[in-house]
Structure formats: C-alpha cells, structure tokens
Amino acid sequence: MANPATVGVAKNTSLSDLNTIVGQNEDDLGPLTGIGNDGTQTTLTFDTDPPSPANHAVIAADSNGQPVVPASSTQVCRGTVFIAGAATPATATRPN
Amino acid sequence: MRWVGKLAAVCAAIALAGCESLQGAPIAIDATDTAKYPKDTCPTRDMITAYNAVPLTATAPSRRELRDADIGFCASLIDGQYSAFVKQLHVQDVSTTLAFDLVALGLTNGASLASKSTANALSAGASGVTGASLAFNKDVFYQKTLPAIVAQMDANRAVVYKNLRLSEQSDETVYTLADAQHDLRAYQAAGTIDEAISAISAQAQQSVTASNNEVKALFVATVIDPATQTRKKAVAQYVKSLNLAVPADKATLDAVANGMKVALTAGEDPALERHDVLVMLAETILDQASMNSAATTLKAATGKDF
C-alpha cells in the first residue's frame, strides 16, 4: 500500500540543488512519485512503503512542452515545479 | 409539414409526463394499508403496547421472541416497499428511452419513400427528436447514475440492517421494541435517493481531503551536507529493513518511534508507524548536531551506532 510523504522545497532553489534534494529524500523516505507546487514552493511526493531506489530520479525542465526523457531512463512523473524562482513544467525520470 | 413537429412534441410530452416528478424514496410503510396498519411507523403504537404488556417472565413466546418477530415483520415490510421502489426506478428509465427511440425509427424509415420535400421534413423532424432525447437523458442522468445510486442505497441499508441485527443480540431490557422502532426508521431512510446522494457526496469529499492531505508538504527540505546525509541514509535504510511482522523488529520500531517522539496510535498499521518514523527522521536530521542527537536516541532504541 502506498504511503505518500510530501515535502516542500523553497521556490528559489536551483535545479541542481532540487535534484540533490530529490536524491537525498529518496534515500531517506522512498521513491519519488510526484512533483508539483502549492503556489509558494515546489512539492515533492515520495512513497515510504517500498525500498529506496538504487538510482535516483532526476528532474529536468520540459522542452517545448514535451518531457525530456534521456536514453535508458524511464519517466516517473510530471508537474510544474519552481526552478530558481520560475514556475517550470518539468519531468522526473529515473535511469534504468 | 407542421404535423411532424406536432408529432415530436406529443411524443416528448407523453414521455415527460410519465416521469415529471422523480420518486426519490419508497412509499412509506405507514401509507400502504391504513385499514390494516394505523398511521404509525412500524412497529405501530399498538404493537409496542402489546409487547410492553407481555410479562418479562413470559415464555412461548418470550418477550424477546416477540420483539424479534415484530422487528422481522417490520423489516420485511420495508424491504418490500424498497424492492417496489427500485423496480419503479428502472421502469421509468426504460419507458423514457423507448418512447423516443420508436419515434426516431418511424420518422427516419419513412424518409426514403416520401417525396423530396416530405423527406426533408421527416429527416429534420427525426433529427429534432433524436436531439431532444439526448438532451432529456442528460437532464435526468438516469442511465449513468441510477446503478450507482441503487448500489449506494443497498450499501446504506446493509449497514443499518447489520447494526439492527447486532442490537437484537442484546436482551429485551437493553434493546426494547421502542429502540427498534427508531432503528427501523433509519432502515427505511437508508433506502432513499437523498441518503444515497449524501453518502456518495461524503465519500467524494473524503477522497478530496485525502488527496489534499497527500500533496500538503509535511516539512521544507534542504540540501544536507554529505557526511550527515551518509549517516542519515544509514538510519533510514535500517528502519526500512525492519520486518514489521516480526515482534522483535516491531518492538524496535516502537522504541525508535518513542525515542523520536512520534505519536503512536493503538492498533495503528505498522507501515503507517514506520512512515511516521521515517518522516520524523527526515524532518529533524538536518546537520551534524541534529544527527548526533538522533544517534544518541537511536543507540538507546536499537543498540546500534549511526
């Protein structure tokens, strides 16, 4: 059964720090399952039930409205997050 | 061809008149036969009076047997009215759809044999009737929502009936026939569209609340220094490795929860307890100082050094 835990991230956080926070909280809580915002900050949702993943999810800004999914990666979730203060449509992917 | 429009209007009126007022509840059992059943809910005042007149020491039937017999009798009346009500709901659905479909079929079949002008009029009339049927079904929403409403009424009735039967397990001095009268009213009310819609709305609101709670941030996360994060990760991995089905591991989880001052609820799902512990650890361990403090607590709870 999924047990979601949502954490906030300050809206002025850089993309690099945002991904560091994703990786650290995947280690502490579980796999990332959702990204978004509540108007004032980025929100990241993790599932505490399964084991922590070996490969961390990575968030990248969409390109021309389309998700950017690197080769050998799988799309995890999509949403609008704050990157350096700007609301940005983005996609989280996980290396296979 | 004005008669085409008039025909369509007549058919619409016939179908609409059949279900102008939507019956939202079964006919109350106190209205079924006023000669037989006085205008009271079941059990009636007379039934309760007769029951109260039976001595506590009576046997064959005992007071309790009489109580249960009266409850069963009233419940079966309610069930009968409910079944008739649900059947009528379905009849209204079928008759409405059928009336419109027949008209549409008759009009379009005649179009190919008529003169050009008549064919145009007939086809236009058919389009009008078909359009009216769609609008009518949308307004009444029968086909899509009726099964869900009936299912919810059934569910509501099942809950009330179960509680009624549970109450019957108490003796007649604790659960009297008058008490049962109240519960039977609730049983009757459970089989109404109003109650079904209320229950469906409440469930939808609970779902919205749960969803909102899921996306509400529990705390604000920041980047943790690498050395602290290495230790913090080890703690999280340890907690996740505990087998919640093993009593010793569950006890360790409880000790960690108590040490971290995580509120525990009796009978809580262990997975939820672990969830709360992990969230508390993630929220409170931010730097070396907080990691050292947590490590002291965890040493006492687990015997391990982090």
Interface residues (C-beta under 8 A of the other chain):
Chain A: M1 N3 P4 A5 T6 V7 G8 V9 A10 D17 T20 I21 Q24 N25 D27 D28 L29 G30 G34 G36 D38 Q41 T43 L44 T45 T48 D49 P51 S52
Chain B: E214 V215 K216 A217 L218 F219 V220 A221 T222 V223 I224 Q229 K232 K233 A236 Q237 K240 A271 L272 R274 H275 L278 V279 L281 A282
